[in-house]
Amino acid sequence: MPILDENRLLPTDPTLRGLARELYQSVKDAPILSPHGHTDPRWFAENTPFQDPAQLFVTPDHYVFRMLHSQGTRLEDLGVPRVDGGPTEVDGRKIWRRFAENYHLFRGTPSRIWLDHAFQEVFALDVRLSKETADLYYDHIADCLARPEYRPRALFETFGIEVIATTESPLDDLKWHRMIQDSGWSGRVITAYRPDAVIDPDFEGFVQNVETFCALAGESAASFDGYLNAHRNRRAYFKQFGATSTDHGHPSATTRNLTRSETEALYARVMTGKADTAEREDFRGQMLTEMARLSLEDGLVMQLHPGSMRNHSSSVLNRFGRDKGYDIPARTDYVTALKPLLDAVGMEPDLTLILFTLDETTYARELAPLAGVYPCLRLGPAWWFHDSYEGMMRFRQMTTETAGFYNTVGFNDDTRAFCSIPARHDVARRVDASYLATLVSTGRLAMDEAFEVVEDLTHRLARQAYRL
């Protein structure tokens, strides 16, 4: 029997459920646009089989291993590589058994729905994962992964992905994207410009990163002009590989609008490696405004993902590196923080700045009112920790009344876990159909309008906002 309930996430009221099902069915098989994510472009460049079920579902996915780790499983025992190259588990079956034995930990979480969706819809499994079925799962998935139809490019096509954006550092040579371009494959895999390593003075190796970055761009790191021109050059290079957006993962939404002489002095200070906390924050803030100005020059869409205290555990950072499940949400101010940037460029209709948040208290109080008036602003979807049924529904309920639908950008999946992409988009389509059904049933939206809006939320808004 199916693992998943076919009516999952739809309203329980029979009338509402019927409306929601009609809306959902109209977009169920619509193309997937994934304009922001973290899949590895190497998968699509080399198109080699995925190594094993554990390497596909467990080891690279911080949603999965952070939950297991929270209950005492060592990251080494899940195959997560160590910075020092020290020993970690390499037996995929052992990793998988640990995962299966603890699968109950995911009950009620969005990860459970994403995983079950992949197991049922991608791998045609019809029994629930557990300690007892662990080997059955492992053997079946491993057998599938050996087939041509389960290689990365084939799955890309099976999933109905029209375009997917990966995210790369400005220090990246983009060789995998070049290989994809040269291969003749028709799948559209584009990059996105993530300059944190050369914008954030708190990023490890910042000064050396900037010097390397400027050298790559044929510019001198000795002056702010050279540094800014290096950004121009590298952004243009990224555009050669399909980039339509930049992405900024700052600790806060702080922006600045300093004079040129103040900016040059600040740059010189951070390049000494001795800037204090306030100066480092000022530099990050000024660079967001500078990036907005560059976006007006070259047309790249900006994305701002603030409000996460990255790598909260120093011991995990030192042992395993970045992005290991220890990025924790914090309170975030947007109204005051964004004002300098908005004073500088906020009225520019040719600029698109997409705002994300991990602080849901800002939806109705700050983000929706800002996006509901400034021409340059759009709201990104419920993101990371809130990409669940409840989180997506709260987002719609708290932002629509002020920002409407058309100051948002639809859905993006923001994932490293390839097989979760269709699952995440399916969840979003079900949630949006359910929300729209409520508007129809309460007389706030006509049914024909609801069918238009659900198409907009599914793919049209992302296509427009990200210039795809």
N, C-alpha and C positions, 0 to 999 in steps of 0.2 A: 504494500500500500504506500501511497505517497508520504514523504516525510513532512511536507508542507501542507497546510490548509489552503485551499484555493481562494478562500475569502479572507486571508490574513490581512490585517490592518484596515479592512473596510468596515464601515459602521455596522453596528449590530441591529439597529432599527431596520426592518425589512424594506421600507420605502426608500430610506436613505441609501441602504446597501444597493438597491436596484439602480438608483441614479449614479452612484459611485462606480458600479461595475460597468455601466455604459460608458462613462467617461474614461475609465481605465482601459477598457478594451479598445477605445479609439486611438490610444497612444502606446499600447502594450508593446507593439513591434516597431515603434518609431526608431529612427537611427540614434545611436549613442554619440553625443558630442562630449568629449572629456577634456575640457580646455585647461584644467589644472590638475596635475597628478605627479606621482613619483615612481612610476614604473621605470624599469631599466631599459634604455634604448638598445643596449647590447642584445637583449632578447630578440628584438626584431631585426637587428643587423645580422646576427649570426644564424638565427632561426634554428638553433639546436634544441633537442628535447630538454624539457625541464628535468633536473637531476633525479628527484624522487618526491614522493608526497610531502615529506617533512620540509624539504627545501622550497616547495611550492606554497604550502599553507602555514607553516609554523615559524621557521627560523627567520624569515625576512619580515614578518608582520608584527609590528609592535602592539597592535590591538590584541593579538593572540598571546604573545609571550609575556606581556605585562600582566595579564590576568593570571597566568600560571605562576609567574614570579611572585605575585602578590600573596599567593598561598604557600610560598616557601620553595618553589622549584628554582634551582640555580640556573642562571642564563647559560652557563657552560653546558648544562645538561640538555639544553634545547638547541645546541649547536651554534649559538650566537658567538661570532668570532671575537677574540680578544685583541686589544690594541697591541699587546706585546707578542702576539703570535703564539701564546701559550695554548695548552691542550684544551680542546672542547670536544663534546660528543660528535662523532662523525657517522655513527651508525643511524641511518634514517629510520629504520624500523624501531629502534629503541626510543628515539625522539617521538615518533608517532604514537607508540604505546603510552608514553607519559602524557601526551596530549589527550588521547582517547580516554585514559583512566580518569582524567580531570575534566572531561567535556561538560559535566554537570555544572561547572563553575560559570558557564556562559548562559545559563538559563535566564531568560528575560532581557538579555542584552541584544543590541543590534548585530553584534558579531555572530550570534547564534543564527539569526535569520540569514545573514550573508553566507555563512558557512553551509547551512542546510540547503540554501538555494544552489550553491555551487555543487554540492554533493548530488543533489537530485537532478538539476537541470543540465549541468555540464558533464557529470560522470554517471548519470542514470542509476544512482544508488537508491534503494527503496527501503532500507532499514536504517534505524538511527545509529549514529556513532556511539560506541561505548567500549568499555574494557573488553567485553565479549566479542564485539565486532571489529576490533582494532585491526587484526591481521587480514580479515576479509576486505576491509576498506583499503588497507595498504596495498595488498596484492592487486586489487581491482584497479585502483588509481595508477599504480606503477605500470600495469599492463596497458592502460590507456595512454599514458605518457610516452610509451614506445611507438605509438602509431603516428603516422604523418598528420592526421587530422587534429592532433593535440599539440602540435608545435605552435610556437608563439604567433606566427603569421596566420596560420589556419584558425586559431582561436580568435584572433582579432577579427577575422572575417565572419566567423560563426556568431560572435557576440553582436554583430551589426554595428561595429564601431566605425563611424565616419571619419573622425579625427581624434587623436589623442596627443596631449602635450606632456612632455616630460619636463623636468626642472633641473637646470644645470648652473653650476658656478661660472662666473666670468673667466675663471682660470682654466676651464675645461676646453680641450681642443675640439670637442664635438666630433671625434672620429667615428663614433657609432652612427651619428646622424649622417655623416658623409657616406658611410658604407651603405646605409639604407637608401640614400639618394642614388648612389651609383649602382644599386642592385637591380633597378628596373621594376621592383615590386610596387604595386599601386597603392598599398596602404599608406595613409597619411599620418606620419609620426613627426611632430614638430617639437621644437625646444621652447623653453621660456627662460628669461634672463633673471637669475637670482643673485644679486650682487652683495649679499650680506657679508661675505668674506672680505670684501674690500671697502665696505661702508661702515661696518660696526667695529669700532676700536676695541671692543671686548672680545671679538672673535679671535681664536687662537692664531698666533702668527700674523696678526694684522699688518704690521709694518712690512714684513717680508712679502706678504700677499700683495700689497699695493705695489711694491717695487717689481714683482714678477708680472703683475697685471699690466703695468705701464710698459714694461719691456715687450710683452706680447703684442701690445697695441702700437708699438713703435713710438712711444712717447716717453717723456722724462717724468719721473716721480718727484722731481725737485720743486715743481711749482704746481699750484692748484690748476692752472690752465692746462698743463700737461696731463694731470690726473683726470680732469673733466673731459678732455679730448680722448683720453683712453676709454672712458665710458662710451663716448660717441662711436668710436671705432669698434669696440667689442659688441655694442648693441647692433651695429650694422652687420657685423659678422654673424651674430645670432639670427638676424633676419634672413640671411642667406639660407638658413636651415629651418625656415618656416615660422620663426618666432613672431607672435603677435602680441605678446604680453611680457611684462616684468613682474617680479614677485618679491615682496619685502617682508621678512619675518622679524620685525623689530620687537623689542621687549615692551615698548609702549607706542602710542600713536602720536607722540611728540613731534611737532614740526617747528621749524624756525624760518624766519625771513630776514636774514642778516644782510648787511651791506657787503659789497664785494671785498672791501679791505678787511672787514671783520671775518669773512669766510676764509680768506687767504691766511690770516693770522691763526685762525682756529685749525686749519689744515696743517700748517707748520707745527703747531703744538701737538696734535695727535700723532704726527709722524715722528716725534721724539720718543714716543712710547711712555711719556710722563704725564699725559693729560689726566686731570682729576675726573671724578664721577660726573660732575656737572658739565664739564667740557666735552666728555665723551657723548653724553646725552645730547648736548647742543649740536655736535657734529652729525650724529644720526638724524636728528631733526632737520638740520639744514640740508642734508643730502636727500631727504624725501622731497623737499621743495625743488631741489636741483633736478631730481629724477622726473618730477612732474613737468618741469620746463623742457627737459629733453624729450619727454613723451609728446609735447606739443610740436617738437621739431620732427620726430621720426614716426609718430603715430602709434607707438607701442602703448597698449593698455596697461595701467598700473593696478597691481593688487597689493593690498596691505593686510597682513596677517599679524596683528599685534596681540599683546596681552598674555603671552605664555612665558613663564619663567623656565627657560630652556635648561635641560640637564640638571634638574634640581638636586640629584644625588651626585656629589663630587666623586664618591668612590666608584659608582657605576660609570661616570664619564671617564675617569682615569683608567678604568679597567676595560671598558667596552666601546668608548667613544660616544659620539653624538647620536641622537635619535634612537634611544633605547627605552622609550616608554616613560621617561622621567621628565617630560615637559608638562608643567602643571599650570592651569589657568590662574590668572590674577585679575583683580579689579582694573578696569580700563576706562580712562576718560577720553572722549572724542570731541566734545563741544569746545573745550578750551584748547586741547592739544592740536586740533586740526586748524584752528583759526589762522595762524600765520600762513600756512599753505593756501588756505581758501581765500585769504586776503590777496595773495599774490596771483592765483590762477583759478580760483573757484568759479568764476563766471565764464570760463572758456568752454564753449560747447564742444570743441574738438578734443578736449581732454576727457578721458574716462578713468576714474579712480574707483576701484571696487573695494569696498570695505567689508572685512570679516570681523567676527568677534567671538571670543570665548566667554564673554561676560553678558549673559542674557538680560541682566538688569538694564542694559543700555538699549535694548531693542526699541521700546516705545518712548523712552525718555530722551534718547540722544540720536540714535542711528536713523530711525524712520523720519523724524523731523528734519534732520540734515539732508538726507537723500531726497526728501520730499520737496526741497526748494533749491538746492545748489545744482546747477546744470551739469557739473562734472561728476557728481557722485552717483554711484549705484551700490546696492547692497548685495554682497555675496550670500549664498545660502547658508543655512545652519551648518556649522563646521565642527568637526573633530570634538568629540565628547557630546555633541548635540546633533550628530547626523543619525538620529534615531527617529522612530515614529513620534514620540512625545516632543523631541527637540524640533523637528521639522514643523509639527503642528503649532507649537508655541511661536515659532518664527512667523508663520503665516498670520496667526491670530493677532500678534503684537505689532506687526509692521504694515499690514495691508491697509488698515484704516487711515494711515497717515501717508505712506509712501506709495500705496497702490501696488499693482503687480509690475508695472512697467518701469519702475525705478529699482527693480531687482534683476538678477541675471540668470534666472532658471536654476539649474542644478549642476554642480560638478562634484566628482567623487573623491578627489584628494587622497588617492590611495597608492600604496606600494604593492598591494595584493591583487594581482592581475585578475584572478577568477572572481574577485568580489565586485568587479566593475558592473557587470549586468545586474547583479543582485542589488547593489546600491541604487542604481537607476530605477530598478523595479520598485524598490521601497519608496523612492521619491515620487514616482508616478502614482502609486497607490495612495500615498498621503495627500498629494495635491488633488486627486480625484475625490477623496473623501471630504476635503475642505471645501471644494467647489460644490459638491453635492449639498452640503449644509447651507451654502449661500443660496443655491437654487431653491431649496425647500423652505427657506425663510423669506423668500421673495426679494432677495438682494441682488440676484443675478438671473437673467433669462437663460434657459437651457442652451439655446444656440450660442449665446455668449460664452457659456461654460465650456463648450466644445472648442471654441477658439482659444480661450485662455489656457486650457490644459495642453494644447499644442504649443502655445507660446512658452509655457513653463517647462515643457519637456525638451524642446530643442531650439525654438526660434529665438528666444531671448539670449541664450548662450551664443548662438551664431552671430547675433547682432552685436552684443556687448564685447565679445572677444574678437570681432572682425574676422570671422571665419568664413 
